[in-house]
Amino acid sequence: MQRMFASFHRLRPVRLLPLLLILVLAACATGAIRERILTMPVIEGATYLTQESCSDCHAEVAGRMASNVHGRLAEFERMGGPGGCQACHGAASLHVADGDTAKILQPGKLETDESAALCASCHNSGKLMDWTHSGHALAEVGCSDCHRIHNQEQPNKANLKEAEPQLCYGCHQEEMAKASFPSHHPIKEGKMTCSSCHNPHGAELTEELANALCFECHARYQGPFVFEHSPVQEDCGICHDPHGTVADNLLKQNEPFLCLQCHESHFHAMRIGSTTASSTLAFDANQLATEPANGTTIAASTAGIDFGNSHGQEGWAMAFGTKCTVCHSVVHGSDLPSQTSPTIGNNGEGFPDGGKGLTR
């Protein structure tokens, strides 16, 4: 026995090496992406000129910029930068001198992280400060993939190429399909958008605090409660899919089958080894009779089910054809006791709350 444990301890570090290698490579890749995003591209040797130097040749674009949010920035809003075209395209002296397009920054032709660095030189506070470790940045989605830098035919607050949620659905097609399921957040009704819950520029909440986002709207389920339902405090996503479901109330699965994934040993799902008549489905594993006490013949597949319990032959329908929330209506938590017997059965066997918790 001691030799076996000694062998295990010798092998354990070796088994961890692949995991450690993956973690190191992931950290290096993430760090490299962040470093590139924070590196501002420049045109070596160029100097800044007046705005008129650009508009003399690019009159059409300069005209559109006049109504663009970038073109309307006041002097104090430029944070010491040049403003105008050169705020994004860099110093233009070399480009103006000979017209060489290689001597001016063209965000549309830059690498994704380089163009993001241009935008981040100004847009780096508030909800934008987490961009470097956002899902979009790590997936190499650039600012110009969603935003128009120059003016557009139908301007909007964020200069988006298309309004939400259609813009998001261009990539997130699975979520688009879920949004059309019978149970969904009112996105297609126009009462909220993807950014009502998501920050596309970087998550502000960790997975441990994801519930705080849900509770901003669903505050009545937050608690604290005297009698808590642990998944509510752990993660709303255990039971709910926020993007849409076929089941009611954004539940991942219809009741009672969703509940039975955790409460599979509950007496509503048959308590194996018990003959207690007060259970919904009392099942005696030691009694395989095919003739219940009331004389009703049952199929071999249901042999052993005691139809003499308080619910009679409708036990199956009541256990598997009834929603748990018909009785357990305050499933998110309650401050009121269930007021039931603490045990089930003559011998004190059963559940602490008699199986009637969170009923009021």
Residue, then its C-alpha position, 0 to 999 in steps of 0.5 A: m500500500q505504501r509503495m502504491f501511494a509513493s508511486f502516485h506522489r512521484l507521478r502527480p507532478v508529471r501529470l501536472l506539467p501539461l496543464l502548467l504548460i498550457l497555462v504559461l502559454a495562455a498567459c504569454a499569448t494574452g500578455a503579448i496581445r495586451e502589449r501590442i494593443l497598448t503600443m501606439p503606431v507612429i509615422e517616424g519623422a513626420t510632424y503635425l500640420t493644420q487641418e486645412s492641409c488634409s481638407d485641401c485634398h480630402a474635401e468630401v471626407a472632411g465635409r462628413m467629419a464636420s457632423n461627426v462626433h470626432g470632428r465636433l470635439a472642442e479643444f479641451e476635449r482633445m486631451g492635448g492631441p492634435g485633433g481633426c484627421q491627424a488625431c487618428h491618421g498620425a502626423a501628415s507632413l510626409h504624406v502631404a509632401d509627396g502623397d505617399t499613402a504609406k506615410i500616413l496611418q490608415p486604420g483600416k489597413l492596420e493590424t487589429d491591435e494597432s488600430a485598437a491602440l489608436c482608439a485607446s489613446c483617447h477612449n481609455s476610461g470608464k467602460l472602455m478601460d478594460w478593452t485590453h483583456s476583453g473577449h473581443a480584443l482577445a479574438e482580434v475584433g477591432c474597433s472598426d469592425c463595429h464602429r464607423i470612424h467617419n460619419q454615416e448616413q444614419p448617425n448614432k451615439a456610438n457611430l455603430k455600423e448597424a444598430e443593436p442587436q443586428l450588429c451583434y448578430g453578425c457574429h453571435q448567431e447562436e444568441m440570435a436564434k435563442a432570442s427568438f425562442p418563446s421565452h426571451h428577454p425583450i430584445k426583439e421588442g426593442k425594450m433592451t439591447c445586448s449592451s444592456c447586459h454586456n459591455p462589448h469593451g470588456a467585462e466589468l464583472t467576474e464570473e463570481l459576481a455575475n449575479a450582480l448584473c441580474f439583480e440590477c433588474h431582478a432585485r426581489y430575488q436577491g435576498p438575503f433570505v432566511f431560507e435560501h435556494s443555493p443556486v440563486q446565490e451561486d449563479c443564476g445561469i445554473c437554471h436560466d439561459p439569459h439569451g432565450t429558451v423554449a421553457d418558460n421563464l428562461l429556464k434551461q429545461n422544463e420543470p420538473f426535469l430541471c429540478l430533478q437534475c439536482h434533486e434526483s433523490h427527492f421523494h417526488a422522484m421515488r424514494i428507493g427503499s421506503t414504503t412510507a405512504s405519505s410520499t408522492l411515490a413510495f417505492d419498496a425495492n424489496q417488494l417486487a409485487t405486481e399486484p398492489a394492495n387495491g388489486t389494480t394490475i400494473a405493468a412489469s415496468t412499474a412493479g414495486i410502486d406502492f399505489g396505496n400511498s396518499h396520491g393513488q395511481e396518479g403518483w406518476a403524473m403528479a411527480f413528473g407531469t406537474k411543475c415543482t413551482v406549483c407548490h414551491s412557488v418561492v423557489h428563489g428564497s423565502d423568509l417564511p417557514s414551510q410549517t411542515s412536520p420535520t420528518i416523514g414516516n413513522n420511523g422519523e425518516g425523510f427530509p428536514d422540511g418534509g419536502k415542502g421547503l420554499t412553498r410560501 
